[in-house]
Amino acid sequence: MENSLNLHKKIKRDHLNIMKNVLIIGATGQIGSELTMTLRREYPGGNIVAGYIPGAEPKGELLESGPAHIVDITNPAQIAEAVDKYNVDTIYNLAALLSAVAESKPQLAWKIGVGGLYNTLEVAREKKCAVFTPSSIGSFGPSTPHEKTPQDTIQRPETIYGVTKVTGEMLSDYYARRFGVDTRSVRFPGLISYVAPPGGGTTDYAVDIYYSAVKGEEFKCPLKPGTFMDMMYMPDALRAAVEIMEADPSRLIHRNSFNIASMSFDPEIIFNKIKEYCPDFKMTFELDPLRQAIADSWPDSLDDTCAREEWDWKPEFDLDAMTRDMLANLRVKLGVAEKA
Ligand code: SER
């Protein structure tokens, strides 16, 4: 992790010695496990509380570097208890089922995505916390313009994941307007990282492909050539999550949620990029009809002009920089030597 964090630029900040007390709900998941560590580095004087559910306890560095508290997002009393105990002023709500797995458990996806967000917003209203809840490229659907998808456009997703994300965007904006809760968020693209694996998403192939390349295995791609989606390297996503919550509110025209983008590719483009560094790498196609249908309904690329204008969003990693960093770090993680 050190490598990428050293590579990415310091978060812009005009107020030094900022102190925040933050609760991360879903702190042991794909985003949470890295965001919790980032926040502990960014706010060294504050309580950065790793909220987790039994069965997904924090381990290692995540456990040792700060407080942890059981917070099941479907249980409002647990959220309130953690907020009170650690004097929390900001909540990062990262609890969710990803798109493909949510299709097999739609009721649970709604309970966590919408019921959980409602519980979080109610606690935030009562205890005056700011709230970040990620939205996604999955909040768009087949009737959305697929290329350079605008910030404000048609959002009629056909997945339960997307339905919960659009509902979440609207509910968060409602709490900002009606109750003054400081809600802000971004629409994340598929997130790529060598730290915690994603689980059950449509964009997961773009993580799995690097593991196959480093292990020297053939990659069986679940999506067909020409399936373009927005993707982002995790250090950029983490920086976005911190910068949006620190942005000057007087400049924000939008709140929930900002399009952010850094790269868009299809399976052949990422495969050919990896092949530049792993010449023996091979890919075949073994299509997953569910993931293919979901991917086809999502945009090919987002227009992130509003995020750039309203809070100076700017990505740092392109496909080449990400690929070099992923391969180097995965080789270390998996104990594989680079081929001469
Ligand atoms: N990465 C998510 C998924 O594939 C999209 O936000 O479900």
Residues whose N, C-alpha, C, O or C-beta is under 5 A from the ligand:
A	BS01	LIG	L98 S99 A100 S136 I137 G138 F188 P189 G190 L191 G200 G201 T202 T203 D204
